[in-house]
Amino acid sequence: MNTLAFSSLLSNDVITITFLKQTGNLIHYFSQFVAGFVVAFCGLWKLTLLTLAVIPLIVASGGGYGYVMVELSNKSQQAYVMAGKILHEVN
């Protein structure tokens, strides 16, 4: 087995493991969120309704933050690519 095939196989394994771990975390945290709302709704239903009204704002701000972070990450990646090209030309 050559190095390229091994690194490709290792990369695929890492991606699979990371995806499964993130999926497990998503299910865990979503079920914890739902269970917390059920318990809160049974105890303080007025406050829970108020919280439900605010959740779309929180989700929208989190989505905007995620979008900005992805854009900044892409710009940073492009800068690294350009720096690598310049370094390769110098050597």
N, C-alpha and C positions, 0 to 999 in steps of 0.2 A: 504494500500500500504506500503510495507516494505521499509527500507532505501536503500537496494541494487537496487530494481526496480526503486525507485525514482532517485537515482544517475545515473543509466543507462539511464533513460529517459532524464534526464537533460543533460547528456553527449552527447547523440544523437542530442538534440536540439542545443546545443552549436556548435557541428560540422557542422550541417546543416546551421546554421546562419553564421558561419565563412566562409563556402564554398560559400554561396550565396554572401556574402559581397566581397570576393576575386574575384569571377567571375564578379561581377559588376565593380570592380576596373580595372580588366583586360580589359574589353570592353571599359571602359572610357579612359584609358591611351592609348590603341592601336588606338582608333579612333582619339584621340588628336594627336598622333604621325603621323598618315596618313594625317590628315588635315594640320598639320604643314609642312609636306613635300610638299603637293600640293601648299600651299601658298608660300613656299620657292622656289619651282621649277618655279612658275610663275614669281617671282621677280628676283632671282639670280640662274639661272639654272646651271651655271658652278660650283658654290660653292656647290650646291645640289648634283651634280654628284660626286664631290670630297668626300662629306660626305657619300654618298652611298658606296664608295669604302672603307671607314674606318669602317663602321658599322659592317662587319663580325669580325673584330679584337676586337671591343668592346663587341660583343656578346660572342665571344670565351673566352675572359678574364672574363666576368661575369659568364659564365658557369663553368669555372675552379674555380672561387671563390666560387660558390655555391656548387660544388663538395667537395672542401676542408672543407667548413663549415659543410656539412652533415657528413663527416667522423669524424671531431672533435666532433660534437655533439653526434655521436654514441659512440665514445670512452669515452666521458664524462658520457653518460648514463650508460655504462658498469661499469665505476668506481663507480657511485652511487649505482648500484645494488650490487657490491662487498662490498661496505661499509655497505649497509643495511644488507647483510648476516652476516658480522662480528658483527655488532651491535646486531643482533638478537641472535647470538651465545653467546654473553657476557651476555645478559639479560636472 
